[in-house]
Amino acid sequence: MTFLAADEDFKLRTLAALQGPLTRLAYLVQLRNREGRYEHWGMTRAFGDAGAQAAIASSHTEVLSDVLTTPLAKLMREVESFGGRPDGEAFDPLTVLHERSSDALPAKVGGGTASHLSFVLESLWAARNSKQASSHRDA
Protein backbone atom coordinates (compact mmCIF):
# COMPACT_ATOMS: atom_id res chain seq x y z
CA MET A 1 0.00 0.00 0.00
CA THR A 2 1.34 3.42 -0.95
CA PHE A 3 1.23 6.07 1.74
CA LEU A 4 0.73 9.62 0.59
CA ALA A 5 0.97 12.97 2.29
CA ALA A 6 -2.44 14.28 3.35
CA ASP A 7 -2.69 16.87 0.58
CA GLU A 8 -1.72 14.38 -2.13
CA ASP A 9 -4.09 11.77 -0.71
CA PHE A 10 -6.99 14.21 -0.82
CA LYS A 11 -6.21 15.33 -4.37
CA LEU A 12 -5.65 11.85 -5.79
CA ARG A 13 -8.28 9.86 -3.93
CA THR A 14 -11.05 12.39 -3.52
CA LEU A 15 -10.86 15.40 -5.81
CA ALA A 16 -9.62 13.43 -8.82
CA ALA A 17 -12.92 11.51 -8.80
CA LEU A 18 -14.83 14.76 -9.41
CA GLN A 19 -15.01 16.25 -12.87
CA GLY A 20 -14.39 19.95 -13.33
CA PRO A 21 -13.36 22.82 -11.10
CA LEU A 22 -16.93 23.92 -10.29
CA THR A 23 -17.89 20.44 -9.12
CA ARG A 24 -14.75 20.26 -6.99
CA LEU A 25 -15.42 23.68 -5.48
CA ALA A 26 -19.04 22.75 -4.70
CA TYR A 27 -17.81 19.56 -3.02
CA LEU A 28 -15.38 21.55 -0.86
CA VAL A 29 -18.18 23.96 0.07
CA GLN A 30 -20.27 21.02 1.23
CA LEU A 31 -17.43 19.81 3.45
CA ARG A 32 -17.47 23.07 5.43
CA ASN A 33 -19.50 23.42 8.59
CA ARG A 34 -20.93 26.65 10.02
CA GLU A 35 -17.65 27.43 11.76
CA GLY A 36 -15.76 27.17 8.47
CA ARG A 37 -14.03 23.90 9.36
CA TYR A 38 -13.93 21.00 6.96
CA GLU A 39 -15.64 17.75 7.94
CA HIS A 40 -14.17 14.71 6.22
CA TRP A 41 -14.24 11.60 8.37
CA GLY A 42 -11.74 9.58 6.34
CA MET A 43 -9.14 12.34 6.14
CA THR A 44 -9.45 13.09 9.86
CA ARG A 45 -9.12 9.41 10.72
CA ALA A 46 -6.08 8.93 8.49
CA PHE A 47 -4.22 12.21 9.11
CA GLY A 48 -5.67 13.71 12.30
CA ASP A 49 -7.74 16.85 12.49
CA ALA A 50 -4.90 19.29 11.87
CA GLY A 51 -3.57 17.32 8.91
CA ALA A 52 -7.00 16.99 7.36
CA GLN A 53 -7.83 20.67 7.84
CA ALA A 54 -4.52 21.79 6.30
CA ALA A 55 -4.76 19.41 3.33
CA ILE A 56 -8.35 20.31 2.48
CA ALA A 57 -7.71 24.05 2.94
CA SER A 58 -4.73 23.84 0.60
CA SER A 59 -6.81 22.01 -2.00
CA HIS A 60 -9.61 24.54 -1.57
CA THR A 61 -7.22 27.36 -2.46
CA GLU A 62 -5.96 25.47 -5.51
CA VAL A 63 -9.45 24.60 -6.73
CA LEU A 64 -10.60 28.20 -6.31
CA SER A 65 -7.62 29.31 -8.39
CA ASP A 66 -8.61 26.75 -11.04
CA VAL A 67 -12.14 28.15 -11.17
CA LEU A 68 -10.91 31.73 -11.44
CA THR A 69 -8.41 30.96 -14.21
CA THR A 70 -10.71 28.77 -16.32
CA PRO A 71 -12.40 30.61 -19.21
CA LEU A 72 -16.10 31.25 -18.65
CA ALA A 73 -16.99 29.32 -21.82
CA LYS A 74 -15.31 26.20 -20.45
CA LEU A 75 -17.03 26.62 -17.07
CA MET A 76 -20.35 27.03 -18.90
CA ARG A 77 -19.77 23.73 -20.69
CA GLU A 78 -19.23 22.14 -17.27
CA VAL A 79 -22.50 23.67 -16.03
CA GLU A 80 -24.33 22.29 -19.06
CA SER A 81 -22.93 18.81 -18.42
CA PHE A 82 -24.06 18.46 -14.79
CA GLY A 83 -25.84 15.17 -14.63
CA GLY A 84 -26.13 14.12 -11.03
CA ARG A 85 -24.35 11.88 -8.59
CA PRO A 86 -23.44 8.23 -9.15
CA ASP A 87 -26.22 7.20 -6.73
CA GLY A 88 -28.80 8.79 -9.05
CA GLU A 89 -29.50 11.79 -6.84
CA ALA A 90 -29.60 15.17 -8.51
CA PHE A 91 -26.53 17.29 -7.87
CA ASP A 92 -26.16 20.79 -9.20
CA PRO A 93 -22.83 22.33 -8.20
CA LEU A 94 -23.81 25.76 -9.50
CA THR A 95 -26.84 25.86 -7.19
CA VAL A 96 -24.65 24.77 -4.25
CA LEU A 97 -22.18 27.55 -5.06
CA HIS A 98 -24.97 30.09 -5.55
CA GLU A 99 -26.63 29.23 -2.22
CA ARG A 100 -23.40 28.98 -0.22
CA SER A 101 -21.16 31.45 -2.04
CA SER A 102 -19.62 32.72 1.21
CA ASP A 103 -18.31 29.20 1.90
CA ALA A 104 -16.73 29.02 -1.55
CA LEU A 105 -13.84 31.19 -0.42
CA PRO A 106 -11.07 29.57 1.60
CA ALA A 107 -10.06 31.26 4.85
CA LYS A 108 -6.99 32.88 3.30
CA VAL A 109 -7.56 34.61 -0.03
CA GLY A 110 -6.04 37.61 -1.73
CA GLY A 111 -7.72 40.92 -2.36
CA GLY A 112 -10.16 40.98 -5.25
CA THR A 113 -10.74 37.24 -5.12
CA ALA A 114 -14.19 37.51 -3.56
CA SER A 115 -15.43 39.95 -6.19
CA HIS A 116 -13.87 37.88 -9.00
CA LEU A 117 -15.56 34.70 -7.77
CA SER A 118 -18.85 36.53 -7.35
CA PHE A 119 -18.63 37.78 -10.94
CA VAL A 120 -17.86 34.30 -12.28
CA LEU A 121 -20.67 32.60 -10.35
CA GLU A 122 -23.26 35.27 -11.13
CA SER A 123 -22.30 35.20 -14.82
CA LEU A 124 -22.72 31.43 -14.97
CA TRP A 125 -25.98 31.60 -13.02
CA ALA A 126 -27.41 34.27 -15.33
CA ALA A 127 -26.25 32.48 -18.49
CA ARG A 128 -27.78 29.17 -17.41
CA ASN A 129 -31.07 30.78 -16.34
CA SER A 130 -31.21 32.67 -19.63
CA LYS A 131 -30.70 29.45 -21.61
CA GLN A 132 -33.33 27.65 -19.55
CA ALA A 133 -35.83 30.47 -20.02
CA SER A 134 -35.29 30.57 -23.78
CA SER A 135 -35.64 26.78 -24.09
CA HIS A 136 -38.94 26.92 -22.20
CA ARG A 137 -40.21 29.62 -24.58
CA ASP A 138 -39.17 27.54 -27.58
CA ALA A 139 -41.00 24.42 -26.36
N, C-alpha and C positions, 0 to 999 in steps of 0.2 A: 504494500500500500504506500502510495506517495503522500508525504506530508507537505502541505503548502503553508505559507504564511497566511494569516487571516485575510488580508486584502486580496491576495491571489485566489484563495479558496472561494471567497465571495464572488469575485468576478467570473471565475471559471465554472463554478458549480451552480451558481444561482443566476447571476445577470446574463450569462451567455445563453441561457435557455429562453430568454425573452427577446423578442424581435423588435428592434428599433429603439431609438433614444426616448421617444415619448412614453412607450410602454415601460421601459426601465425606470424612467422618472416617476411615473404613476405608481409603480410597484414600491419604490423607495418612499414615496409619500404615504402609502398605506402601511408601511412599517413603523411610521412615527406615531407616538402617542401624544397626548395633550401637552405633556411637558417637553416635547421635542426630542425625546429619546427614541432610539430604534428598538423595536421588539422583534427579535429573531431567535427563537428558541435554540435551533441547531447551532448557530454561530456562537451564542452565549455559552452553550454547553461545551463546545469544542475549544473556544478561545478565551472564555471568561468574559465578564461584562465589559471591562475596559477594552479588551482586544476586539470584541464584536463592535462596540460603539465606534472605535477608531477606524476599523476597516470599512464599515458601512458609511460613515461620514466621508471618508476619502473617496469611496465610489460615488457617493451622492454628488460631490463636487465635480468629479470627472464626467458623470452622466449629464449634469447641468451644462457643463461646458460643451458637451456633444450636441445637446439640444440647441444651444445658442449659436453654434457654428455650422449647423446643418441648414442648407437653403430651405426656405419656406416651401418651395415646390416639393422637395423631397419629404418634408414633414407632412405635407398635405397628402401625399401618396400613402404614407403610413396611416394617417387618419382614415383614409378611404378603405384601407385594407383591414381595419379592426374587425375581427370575426368572433371573438369570444374566447373563453378559457377552454382548456382541454376537457374539463368536466362537463362542458356543454352550457355552462352558465354564461350569461352575457357579461362582457367586460368592455367598458369603453374608457380607455385611458384619458381621453380628452375631457370627458365629464369629470373624472376623478381630479384631474389637474385644475379644471375650472372651479369645482366646488371647494377644493382644498389648496388653492394657489399659494397661500401663506406657508404651507408646509413643503412646497416645492423648492424652497430655497434652503440650502444647508445653513448651518449656524454661522459659518465664516464665508462671506462673499464680498467681492469688491464693489466699489461704488458703481452705480449704473446698472448693475446686474438685475436688480429687482424690476426696474422699469423696462429693461430689454426683455426679460422673461414675460412680463405682463403684456408687452406688445406682441410677442410671438404667439402666446396662448390666445389672446383676444383676436388676433388676425385669423388663426386657425379656426377658432370658434365661429367667428362671423362668416368665414368662407364656407365652412361645412353647413351652417344653418341656411346660408343663401342657396347652396346647391340643393339642400333638402326641400326648401320652399319652392324652388323652381321645378323640381321633379314632381312635387305634388300638384302644381298648377298644370303641368304637362299631362298628367295622368287622366 
